[in-house]
Amino acid sequence: MTRNLLSQKAVLASLNITGWTTRRLDKSVTKEVNNRHGASEDAGRYNKLLIAKTATEPLTTIASRARHEFYELSQPWLDTGARVLPSALYIDFSTKMRKHKADYDAAAARFVVEYPDHVMEAKRRLNGMFNPADYPPQSEVRKLFDLDVKIFPCPDAADFRVDIADEHAEDIRADIEARMKDALEAAMREPVERIVETVGRMAERLKAYKPAVRKGERTEGQFHNSLVENVRSLAAILPAFNLTNDPRLAAISDRISRELCVVEPQKLRDDPRARKSVRQAAEAILADVNDFMA
C-alpha cells in the first residue's frame, strides 16, 4: 500500500544551517543618499557589509556544499523543509553530513577567534559608517552558526492514534494517505526529471563537440570530465530513488549505467565513433524517458 512504501523504504531528513547575516541596513546613510538626490524615502536602501566577504567565505562554501549534497541525495516531500531520504542512501548521507557539520563547526570556531581582527578591519573599511552596535560580543558569535541535520520517520496512516471519534479519525487517516500518495508521486517524478536534465546535457554537449582537425583550428564545444562524472553519480543513486520499484525506471537506470557510464571522457573527445555511440544512446534514453513522462 502507498502508506507503507515511504515508511518502509525511506525516512525524512531536514537540514538547517544558520549563520550571521553580515549585511545591515544603514538607515542614516540611506536617508542621507536619498536626500542628497532629492529622492523619496523609499527610493533606495543602503546595506553595508559588516564583515569582509572573505572572512565568511569558508562558512558559506561549506554550507553551499552541504545543501548541494542534501538535495542530491534526497527527494521532495510535500511543501515542507524536510525531504525524503531513501534508506539505501542513509549511511552515505549521514557520513557526508557529519563531515559537513564538523567542517562547519571548525570554520565557525576559527571565525570566532579571528572575530576581533575582522571587526577592526571593518572599522577601517567602513570608516564613518562603522557602528559598534552592529557587532555582537565575541562571546555570542559562536551561537550564530550551526549546521544541523534531523531525521524523522515518514508518516504512516496505519500508525495514526488519537483519542477522537472514529469517523473523524478515519477522515484524518484518509487525508494522511492522500498526502502520502501525492508525496510519493512527487518523489518519483524527481529522478525522472534528473535523468532528463543530466542525460539531456550529455547528448547536447557530445553533439556540439567538434575537435580541431587542422593546425590552427580550435576545438568547438569543449566539455569537462564532469559531463560523464555527473551521469555516473546519477546512475549510482537512481536505484535507491526508485521507491516504487517501477520496472521502467529500473530499466532506464540500468541502460544509463551500461551505455553512458563505461566510456571515459577523454575517449569521448578522441574517438568519434565512441562519441557518436554514446550520444545516440543518450538520445534514445532521453526519448524513452520523455515517453515515460507523457
Protein Blocks (a to p, Z undefined) as FASTA:
>chain_A
ZZlmmmmmoccdddddddddfbdcdfklmmmmmmmnopafklpccdddfbafklmmmmmm
mmmmmmmmmmmmpccehjbfbdcddfklmmmmmmmmmmmmmmmmmmmmmmmmmmmmmmmm
mmmmnmmmpcfklpccfklmmmmpccdddddddddfklpccdddfklmmmmmmmmmmmmm
mmmmmmmmmmmmmmmmmmmmmmmmmmmpccdfbghiacehiacfklmmmmmmmmmmmmmm
mmnopaklmmmmmmmmmmmmmpcfklmmmmmmlmmmmmmmmmmmmmmmmmmmZZ
